[in-house]
Amino acid sequence: MEELDIIGPSDQPAILAINSPALAATARTTLSDMGYKVHIVDSHEAFAQRFNQINYQVVLMEETFAGSDFLDNATLRYLQNLPMNQRRHAAIILIGSSYETLNTMQAFALSVHCVINYSELSMLPELIQKTVAENDLFLTSFREAQRRLWQKPA
């Protein structure tokens, strides 16, 4: 039975879709130290279910998550096919050996915010922080306009 985990309005949720126990432990510790409430999933189905229920601020995914080939990652395909309004809340970070860290063209082609090569994992806290900050900066105008739109006239 899955443990009940309450997400409050002030919580910063993050989700890990990572195969390697060592990498998952490192990522969990890193995100927890940054103030995130971390969930770890072990299948594409569990990821989709969790992602639909919670507005995660950070998604950290391994290119071969759940035994998939990096060219056929069902979780990545799922995120790529979601309408933007259903994934805008999350900074999506993809980790793998096929990528050059912080290569914006690779990230853009994969519809993620950041790609990280395994060789650069020693900089994981800085890379997560940079990605989240850039995503927040990019969406500031949108979020402000959305807030004003929903604000009741005085």
C-alpha positions in Angstrom: 0.0 0.0 0.0 1.3 3.4 -1.0 2.1 5.8 1.9 -0.2 8.9 1.9 1.7 12.0 1.3 0.0 15.3 1.7 1.2 18.3 -0.4 0.4 21.6 1.1 0.1 25.0 -0.6 3.6 26.0 0.5 5.2 22.7 -0.5 7.5 22.5 -3.4 6.9 19.1 -5.0 9.4 17.3 -7.2 9.2 13.9 -8.9 12.0 11.5 -9.8 11.8 9.1 -12.7 15.2 7.5 -12.2 16.4 3.9 -12.5 19.7 4.0 -10.7 19.3 3.7 -6.9 22.5 5.7 -6.3 21.4 8.5 -8.7 17.9 8.5 -7.2 19.4 8.8 -3.7 21.7 11.6 -4.7 18.8 13.4 -6.5 16.5 12.9 -3.6 19.0 14.3 -1.1 19.8 17.2 -3.4 16.2 18.2 -3.9 15.3 17.7 -0.2 18.2 19.9 0.8 16.8 22.5 -1.7 13.4 22.4 0.1 11.5 20.2 -2.3 9.1 17.4 -1.2 10.3 14.5 -3.3 8.3 11.6 -4.8 10.0 8.7 -6.5 8.2 6.6 -9.1 9.3 3.3 -10.7 7.1 3.0 -13.8 5.7 5.1 -16.6 2.2 4.5 -15.3 3.0 5.6 -11.7 4.6 8.7 -13.2 1.5 9.6 -15.3 -0.8 9.0 -12.3 1.3 11.2 -10.0 1.9 13.9 -12.6 -1.8 14.3 -13.2 -2.6 14.6 -9.5 0.1 17.1 -8.4 1.6 20.2 -9.9 5.3 19.3 -9.6 7.8 22.1 -9.8 10.6 19.8 -10.8 10.7 16.7 -12.9 14.0 14.8 -12.9 14.0 12.0 -15.4 16.6 9.5 -16.6 16.7 8.9 -20.4 16.4 5.1 -19.9 13.7 5.3 -17.1 11.9 2.1 -16.5 14.1 0.1 -18.8 13.1 2.1 -21.9 15.5 2.9 -24.7 16.5 6.6 -24.7 14.8 7.0 -28.1 11.6 5.4 -26.9 11.1 6.7 -23.3 7.3 6.4 -22.7 7.5 9.0 -19.8 9.3 11.5 -21.9 6.8 10.9 -24.8 3.9 11.3 -22.4 5.3 14.7 -21.2 6.0 15.8 -24.8 2.4 15.1 -25.8 0.7 16.9 -22.9 -0.8 20.3 -23.7 1.4 23.1 -22.4 -1.2 24.2 -19.8 -0.8 20.7 -18.1 3.0 20.8 -17.9 3.9 24.5 -17.7 4.2 24.3 -13.9 7.2 21.9 -14.1 10.9 22.4 -14.9 11.6 19.2 -16.7 15.2 18.0 -16.5 16.5 15.0 -18.5 19.6 13.1 -17.5 21.6 10.7 -19.8 24.7 9.9 -21.6 23.4 11.1 -25.0 23.3 14.7 -24.0 25.6 17.7 -23.6 24.9 19.4 -20.3 22.9 22.6 -20.7 22.7 22.2 -24.5 19.6 24.3 -25.2 19.0 22.9 -28.7 18.9 19.4 -27.4 16.6 20.4 -24.6 14.3 22.2 -27.1 14.3 19.3 -29.5 13.2 17.0 -26.6 10.7 19.5 -25.2 12.4 19.7 -21.8 14.0 22.6 -20.0 17.4 21.1 -19.4 19.6 18.2 -20.4 22.4 16.9 -18.1 25.1 14.4 -19.0 26.0 11.8 -16.3 29.5 13.2 -16.2 28.2 16.5 -14.9 26.1 15.1 -12.0 28.6 16.6 -9.5 26.9 20.0 -10.4 23.4 18.7 -9.9 22.3 21.3 -7.3 23.5 24.2 -9.4 22.0 22.8 -12.6 18.6 22.3 -10.9 18.7 25.7 -9.4 19.6 27.3 -12.7 16.9 25.5 -14.6 14.2 26.3 -12.1 15.3 30.0 -12.0 15.3 30.3 -15.8 11.9 28.7 -16.0 10.5 31.0 -13.4 12.0 34.0 -15.1 10.6 33.0 -18.4 7.1 32.4 -17.0 6.9 35.5 -14.8 5.0 37.7 -17.2 2.6 34.8 -18.0 1.9 34.1 -14.3 1.5 37.8 -13.5 -1.1 38.2 -16.4 -2.8 35.0 -15.3 -3.0 36.3 -11.7 -4.4 39.6 -12.8 -7.0 37.9 -15.0 -8.3 35.8 -12.1 -8.2 38.7 -9.6 -11.5 40.1 -8.7 -12.0 43.8 -9.4 -12.0 46.0 -6.3 
